Amino acid sequence: MKTVNIRVFFSVMFLIPLSSALFLSACCENQSFDNFPTENLPRTIAYTVQVADDNVIDATVQANACDNGVEVGNGIYKLMCSSKPTLIRASGGYYLDGNSTHTIDIPLQLNTTYLEEGNDLVLTPATTMVSSLTDKEDIEAFALSIGLDLNTIYGLPTVYSQELYRYLNLINTLAAENGISDIAAFRNFAVDKIKSKGPVLTFAQALTNIKDAIAELTNNTDLITAFTFGLEGFKKEFNDINVTDISASLKKYALAQNDVVFTGYIYDKLIPGATITASLNGVILKSVVADANGKWKIELDLSGFSDTSLIIFTAVFPKLNGKTDIEFKSMISAGEIGNSKKVNLIDNSSLALSNVTTAEYVLVEKAIADKNSSTWTSQQIVQTKKDVKENQAALLLDLSAAIKVIVDTNISVPENTLAFAQKILKESQVTTNTLVISFDDYNSTVQADIGTQLPIQRIAIQEDIVLNAQTIIEVKEEVIIEEPVVPTGAIGEN
């Protein structure tokens, strides 16, 4: 046995303090190359970079010490560099499938540390899987566990490896689809577990290694706790992959060219069965029902989306804690979507509809009303949401806790939770620019009951965030794996 330390640098981002949720950003998943140290030297060395399992077009290809890549062919990009880049990343691209597009949900990466000298480079799901590994023996062990070797894992996809790469890519795709908070860390766990299965020589054995490794990961109680929600949805969808036709499984995640898919959760310890409605500028577009894990997905045609467009998500419950008057809200503006084809919890925490997003919605709604403007640009909406989180954090927490009181306890008020939150939000009598929450419109019994529960729910929100942050830190510190036995050769060897 040996201990492998997974070195993943991350920052905890309390975008909004979800009741028991935590969002992390890994160091290399979304980091801009503008922050990479580069030499101020002429870019005179040319590299050709192919991005594939199928050829990925219209991607942004970046590397340290290089200008951004220029597409010179179908999935082929030219990089001009001052020296050999150590890390190359392709993001934002897609490949066509008839009238649909498969977007690249998570950037493809290549760490060139152990590559032979040469100017023709390839980025694939396999190079992405090993891009965080710092030990050459670990890279070779992973390659052998999927029927490749140290040379072929960095080569162009073959008939054998293309389907294999699609299967690996589904690990990233489904992690993003289901809102797993730290995909880079999750991918590293998967790599360690897969390579612990040992070398194989056939495609069928490689698929078995991957499938068995993912099964062990998704049943690991520490990981279930660490990643909070998302892991159960990932597990179900990964198990549903038809390994005899992986391409067909990928088609489920293709989108019409004008469509954007939003994937989120109903959250307060994961709540199933709610009806989620998406409306654009007041017009209802589509409704869906959350599944048993509280997950929902809405695919919307946003061809008419403009800078002033605002999508409102509403969740209504048939019955929750004996009540039928629970309603959650959230909003997303055009500026928060950009050119994305898929938007999930990793991109925007507003997609976890909860007591907190409802409180945020009410505070932003109040700010918009106070400005007395009929049309707000997406930039103004984004800035207002930022102001609420940064400048009204205490009020946001109090209002979230008040909604949680109504959701989680037997205290009843005549209004649904949205109207309740709107009603208790008052202008301060001392400073008109300061908002407060007040329960003066309710009788003394309700006031006393809420007054008792409010501190408890406020503490619960804060403590759950700290607990989950610490859990993920502990799980990521060490992973125990079995030392694989490395054979002399593998399938695909030159």
C-alpha positions in Angstrom: 0.0 0.0 0.0 1.1 3.6 -0.5 -0.2 7.0 0.3 -0.7 9.4 -2.5 -1.0 13.1 -1.6 -3.3 14.9 -4.0 -2.1 18.4 -4.3 -5.0 20.5 -5.4 -5.0 24.2 -4.6 -8.4 25.7 -4.1 -10.2 28.6 -2.6 -13.5 28.4 -0.8 -16.0 30.8 -2.4 -19.0 31.7 -0.3 -21.0 33.0 -3.2 -24.1 32.6 -1.2 -24.2 30.6 2.1 -26.4 27.7 0.9 -27.9 25.8 3.8 -25.4 22.9 3.6 -23.6 23.5 0.4 -20.1 24.6 -0.5 -18.7 25.6 -3.8 -15.0 25.2 -4.6 -12.9 26.3 -7.5 -9.9 24.2 -8.4 -6.7 25.9 -9.3 -6.5 24.8 -13.0 -10.1 24.3 -14.1 -11.0 27.9 -14.7 -7.8 29.9 -14.1 -6.9 32.5 -16.6 -3.5 32.2 -18.3 -3.2 35.9 -17.8 -2.0 35.1 -14.3 0.7 32.6 -15.4 4.3 33.9 -15.2 5.6 34.3 -18.8 8.8 35.5 -20.2 8.7 38.8 -22.1 10.3 37.3 -25.1 9.3 37.0 -28.8 6.9 34.2 -29.7 9.0 32.5 -32.3 8.4 28.8 -31.6 5.4 27.3 -33.4 3.4 24.4 -31.9 0.5 22.5 -33.6 -2.1 21.4 -31.2 -4.9 19.0 -32.0 -7.9 19.0 -29.7 -9.9 15.7 -29.9 -11.7 12.8 -29.1 -13.8 14.0 -32.1 -12.2 17.2 -33.5 -13.1 20.1 -31.3 -13.7 23.4 -33.2 -14.0 27.0 -32.1 -12.1 26.3 -28.8 -10.0 28.8 -26.9 -6.5 27.3 -26.7 -4.1 28.8 -24.2 -0.7 28.0 -22.7 1.9 29.7 -20.6 4.6 31.6 -22.5 2.3 31.5 -25.7 -0.1 33.7 -27.6 -3.6 32.3 -27.7 -4.0 29.6 -30.3 -5.3 30.3 -33.8 -7.5 27.6 -35.4 -5.9 26.5 -38.7 -7.9 23.4 -39.4 -10.7 21.1 -38.2 -9.8 20.9 -34.5 -6.2 21.9 -35.2 -4.7 25.1 -33.6 -1.4 26.9 -33.9 0.4 28.2 -30.8 3.3 30.7 -31.1 5.4 30.5 -28.0 8.7 31.9 -26.5 9.5 28.5 -25.0 8.0 25.1 -24.5 4.7 25.5 -22.6 4.2 23.3 -19.6 0.4 23.4 -19.5 -2.0 23.8 -22.5 -5.7 24.1 -22.1 -8.6 24.1 -24.6 -11.9 25.4 -23.4 -15.3 26.6 -24.8 -15.2 24.5 -28.0 -17.7 22.0 -29.4 -18.1 19.4 -32.1 -21.0 19.2 -34.4 -23.4 16.3 -34.7 -26.0 17.2 -37.4 -27.9 20.2 -36.2 -26.8 19.7 -32.6 -23.7 20.6 -30.7 -21.7 18.7 -28.1 -20.0 21.4 -25.9 -16.8 20.8 -24.1 -18.1 21.2 -20.5 -14.7 21.0 -18.8 -11.5 22.2 -20.4 -9.2 19.6 -22.0 -5.6 19.9 -20.8 -2.1 18.7 -21.5 0.8 18.7 -19.2 3.9 18.5 -21.4 6.4 17.7 -18.6 7.0 14.1 -19.7 6.5 14.5 -23.4 9.3 13.7 -25.9 10.6 16.8 -27.7 8.4 17.7 -30.6 6.1 20.5 -31.9 3.0 18.4 -32.6 0.8 18.1 -29.5 -2.6 16.5 -28.7 -5.2 17.3 -26.1 -7.6 14.6 -25.2 -9.8 13.5 -22.3 -6.9 11.0 -21.4 -4.3 13.8 -21.2 -6.7 15.8 -19.1 -7.1 13.0 -16.7 -3.4 12.8 -16.0 -2.7 16.6 -16.3 -2.4 16.9 -12.5 -0.1 13.9 -12.0 3.5 14.9 -11.1 5.1 11.4 -11.1 5.9 9.7 -14.4 5.3 6.3 -12.9 1.8 7.3 -11.9 1.1 8.5 -15.5 2.3 5.2 -16.9 0.3 3.2 -14.3 -2.9 5.0 -15.3 -2.2 4.6 -19.1 -1.6 0.8 -18.6 -4.9 0.5 -16.5 -6.8 1.7 -19.6 -4.9 -0.4 -22.1 -2.5 2.3 -23.3 1.1 3.2 -22.5 3.2 6.2 -21.8 3.5 7.0 -25.5 0.0 6.3 -26.8 -1.7 8.2 -24.0 -0.2 11.4 -25.5 -1.0 10.4 -29.2 -3.8 10.9 -31.6 -7.0 9.0 -30.9 -7.2 5.6 -32.6 -10.2 3.4 -33.3 -9.5 1.8 -30.0 -8.9 4.9 -27.9 -11.6 7.2 -29.3 -14.5 5.4 -27.6 -12.4 5.0 -24.5 -11.7 8.8 -24.4 -15.5 9.4 -24.8 -16.1 7.2 -21.8 -13.4 9.2 -19.8 -14.9 12.5 -21.0 -18.3 11.4 -19.6 -16.7 11.5 -16.1 -16.1 15.2 -16.6 -19.4 15.8 -18.4 -21.6 14.1 -15.8 -19.7 15.7 -12.9 -20.5 19.1 -14.4 -24.1 18.1 -15.3 -24.7 17.1 -11.7 -23.0 20.0 -10.0 -20.1 18.2 -8.3 -18.4 21.2 -6.7 -14.7 20.4 -7.4 -14.3 18.5 -10.6 -10.5 18.6 -10.6 -10.4 17.0 -7.2 -13.0 14.4 -8.2 -11.1 13.6 -11.4 -7.9 13.1 -9.4 -9.8 10.6 -7.1 -11.0 8.8 -10.2 -7.5 8.6 -11.7 -6.1 7.1 -8.5 -8.9 4.6 -8.2 -8.7 3.6 -11.9 -4.9 3.1 -11.9 -5.2 1.0 -8.7 -7.1 -1.6 -10.8 -3.9 -2.5 -12.6 -2.9 -3.1 -16.2 -5.2 -4.4 -18.9 -4.8 -5.4 -22.6 -8.3 -5.1 -24.0 -10.9 -2.4 -24.6 -13.5 -4.4 -22.6 -11.1 -4.8 -19.6 -10.3 -1.0 -19.7 -14.0 -0.2 -19.6 -14.4 -2.6 -16.6 -11.6 -0.9 -14.8 -13.1 2.5 -15.3 -16.6 1.4 -14.4 -15.5 -0.5 -11.2 -13.4 2.4 -10.1 -16.2 4.9 -10.5 -18.6 2.5 -8.6 -16.2 2.4 -5.7 -15.8 6.2 -5.7 -19.6 6.9 -5.7 -20.2 4.5 -2.9 -17.4 6.0 -0.7 -19.1 7.6 2.3 -16.4 10.2 2.8 -16.8 11.4 -0.8 -20.6 11.4 -0.5 -20.2 13.7 2.5 -17.6 15.8 1.0 -19.3 16.5 -2.3 -22.7 17.1 -0.6 -25.1 16.8 -3.5 -24.4 15.9 -7.1 -22.7 12.5 -6.5 -25.9 10.6 -6.4 -27.1 12.0 -9.7 -23.6 11.4 -11.2 -23.8 7.8 -10.0 -27.2 7.1 -11.6 -26.3 8.7 -15.0 -22.9 7.1 -15.2 -24.5 3.7 -14.5 -26.9 4.3 -17.3 -24.2 4.7 -19.9 -24.5 2.1 -22.6 -20.9 0.9 -22.9 -21.6 -0.9 -26.2 -22.5 2.4 -27.7 -20.9 5.3 -25.8 -21.5 7.7 -28.6 -25.2 7.2 -28.2 -24.9 8.0 -24.5 -23.2 11.3 -25.4 -26.1 12.3 -27.7 -28.2 12.7 -24.6 -26.1 15.7 -23.8 -26.2 17.3 -27.2 -28.1 20.6 -27.7 -29.9 22.4 -30.5 -27.8 25.3 -31.6 -29.9 28.0 -30.0 -30.5 26.1 -26.8 -29.0 26.5 -23.4 -29.5 23.9 -20.7 -29.7 24.9 -17.0 -29.1 22.2 -14.4 -29.8 22.8 -10.7 -31.2 21.4 -7.5 -33.9 22.2 -5.0 -31.9 22.6 -1.8 -32.6 22.4 1.8 -31.1 18.9 2.5 -32.1 18.0 -1.1 -35.9 18.2 -1.8 -37.6 16.0 -4.5 -40.8 16.6 -6.4 -41.0 20.4 -6.8 -42.2 21.9 -10.0 -39.7 24.3 -11.5 -40.8 27.0 -13.9 -38.5 29.1 -16.0 -39.9 32.5 -17.2 -38.1 35.0 -19.4 -39.1 38.7 -18.9 -42.3 37.5 -17.3 -43.3 35.0 -20.0 -43.3 31.3 -18.9 -41.0 29.2 -21.1 -41.1 25.7 -19.6 -41.8 23.7 -16.5 -40.2 20.5 -15.2 -40.4 18.4 -12.0 -37.3 17.7 -9.8 -36.3 14.1 -9.5 -35.9 12.0 -6.4 -32.6 13.7 -5.6 -34.0 17.2 -6.0 -32.2 17.6 -9.4 -33.8 19.5 -12.3 -32.8 20.3 -15.8 -34.5 22.8 -18.2 -33.4 23.3 -21.8 -34.4 26.7 -23.2 -34.3 28.3 -26.6 -32.6 31.7 -25.9 -32.2 32.8 -29.5 -34.1 36.1 -28.5 -32.0 36.6 -25.4 -30.8 40.2 -25.0 -28.7 42.3 -22.6 -31.8 43.2 -20.7 -33.2 39.6 -20.5 -33.8 38.1 -17.1 -34.7 34.4 -16.4 -36.7 33.8 -13.2 -36.7 30.2 -11.8 -39.6 29.4 -9.5 -39.9 26.2 -7.4 -43.3 25.2 -6.0 -43.8 22.2 -3.8 -46.9 19.9 -3.7 -46.2 19.3 0.0 -43.2 19.9 2.1 -43.0 19.3 5.9 -46.8 19.2 5.9 -47.1 22.5 4.1 -48.3 23.4 0.6 -47.2 27.1 0.6 -43.4 26.7 0.0 -42.1 28.7 -2.9 -38.4 29.3 -3.8 -37.1 31.8 -6.3 -33.8 32.7 -8.1 -32.8 34.9 -11.0 -30.1 34.8 -13.7 -29.3 37.6 -16.1 -27.8 37.5 -19.6 -24.4 38.6 -18.2 -24.2 35.5 -16.0 -24.7 33.2 -18.9 -22.4 34.7 -21.6 -21.8 32.3 -24.4 -22.3 29.1 -22.3 -24.4 26.3 -23.7 -24.7 24.6 -20.4 -25.1 26.4 -17.0 -24.9 24.5 -13.7 -24.1 24.9 -10.1 -20.4 25.2 -10.8 -21.1 28.3 -13.0 -23.9 29.8 -10.9 -25.0 29.0 -7.4 -28.4 30.6 -8.1 -29.3 27.3 -9.7 -29.6 25.7 -6.2 -33.1 27.0 -5.5 -33.3 27.5 -1.8 -34.2 29.7 1.1 -31.0 31.7 0.4 -31.7 32.2 -3.3 -35.2 33.3 -2.4 -33.8 35.8 0.1 -31.4 37.1 -2.5 -34.2 37.4 -5.0 -36.3 39.5 -2.6 -33.4 41.8 -1.8 -32.4 42.3 -5.5 -36.1 42.8 -6.4 -36.3 45.5 -3.7 -33.2 47.2 -5.0 -34.6 47.2 -8.5 -37.9 48.7 -7.3 -36.1 51.4 -5.3 -34.2 52.5 -8.5 -37.6 52.9 -10.2 -36.2 51.7 -13.5 -38.4 49.6 -15.9 -35.4 48.2 -17.8 -32.2 47.0 -16.2 -29.2 45.7 -18.1 -27.6 42.4 -17.2 -24.6 44.3 -15.9 -26.8 46.2 -13.4 -28.4 42.9 -12.3 -25.0 41.3 -11.8 -23.7 44.3 -9.8 -26.9 44.4 -7.7 -26.5 40.7 -6.8 -22.9 41.3 -5.9 -23.8 44.3 -3.7 -26.4 42.2 -1.9 -23.9 39.5 -1.1 -21.1 41.9 -0.1 -22.9 44.8 1.5 -26.0 43.2 2.9 -24.5 39.8 4.0 -26.0 40.0 7.5 -29.4 40.9 6.2 -29.2 38.1 3.5 -28.4 35.6 6.3 -31.2 36.8 8.5 -33.8 36.8 5.7 -32.6 33.3 4.6 -32.9 32.0 8.2 -36.4 33.5 8.5 -37.5 31.6 5.4 -35.8 28.4 6.7 -37.9 28.8 9.9 -41.1 28.6 7.9 -39.8 25.7 5.7 -38.3 23.5 8.5 -40.7 24.1 11.5 -44.4 23.8 12.2 -44.7 27.6 12.4 -47.4 28.8 10.0 -48.0 32.1 8.4 -50.8 33.0 6.0 -48.5 33.7 3.0 -46.2 31.5 1.0 -42.5 31.7 1.7 -41.9 34.3 -1.1 -44.7 36.6 0.0 -43.6 36.1 3.7 -40.0 37.2 2.8 -41.3 40.2 0.9 -43.6 41.2 3.8 -41.0 41.1 6.6 -38.5 43.1 4.7 -38.9 46.7 5.9 -37.1 50.0 5.6 -35.3 51.0 8.8 -37.0 53.6 10.8 -33.7 55.2 11.7 -31.9 55.2 8.4 -34.2 55.0 5.3 -31.4 53.5 3.2 -31.0 50.5 5.6 -33.3 47.5 5.3 -34.3 45.4 8.3 -36.6 42.4 8.8 -39.6 42.8 11.1 -42.3 40.4 12.2 -44.6 43.2 13.6 -47.4 42.2 11.1 -47.9 38.9 12.9 -49.4 38.1 16.3 -47.3 37.7 19.4 -47.3 33.9 19.4 -45.9 33.8 15.9 -43.4 36.5 16.7 -42.2 34.6 19.8 -42.0 31.3 17.9 -40.0 32.8 15.0 -37.8 34.7 17.5 -36.9 31.4 19.2 -36.2 29.6 15.9 -34.4 32.3 14.0 -31.0 32.1 15.9 -31.1 28.3 15.6 -31.6 28.4 11.8 -29.0 31.1 11.4 -26.4 29.1 13.2 -27.4 25.9 11.3 -26.6 27.7 8.0 -23.2 29.0 9.2 -22.1 25.7 10.8 -23.1 23.5 7.9 -20.9 25.6 5.6 -17.9 25.3 7.9 -18.5 21.6 8.4 -18.6 20.8 4.7 -15.5 23.0 4.0 -13.5 21.0 6.6 -14.9 17.7 5.3 -13.7 18.3 1.7 -10.3 19.5 3.0 -9.8 16.3 5.0 -11.0 14.0 2.2 -8.7 15.7 -0.3 -5.6 15.4 1.9 -4.9 11.7 1.5 -6.1 8.9 -0.7 -4.9 5.3 0.0 -4.6 3.2 -3.1 -3.1 -0.2 -4.0 0.2 -0.3 -5.8 -0.5 -1.6 -9.3 1.6 -4.2 -11.0 3.0 -2.8 -14.3 3.5 -5.3 -17.2 6.0 -5.0 -20.0 3.6 -3.8 -22.6 0.0 -2.8 -23.4 -2.4 -2.6 -26.2 -1.8 0.3 -28.6 2.0 0.2 -28.1 4.0 1.3 -31.0 
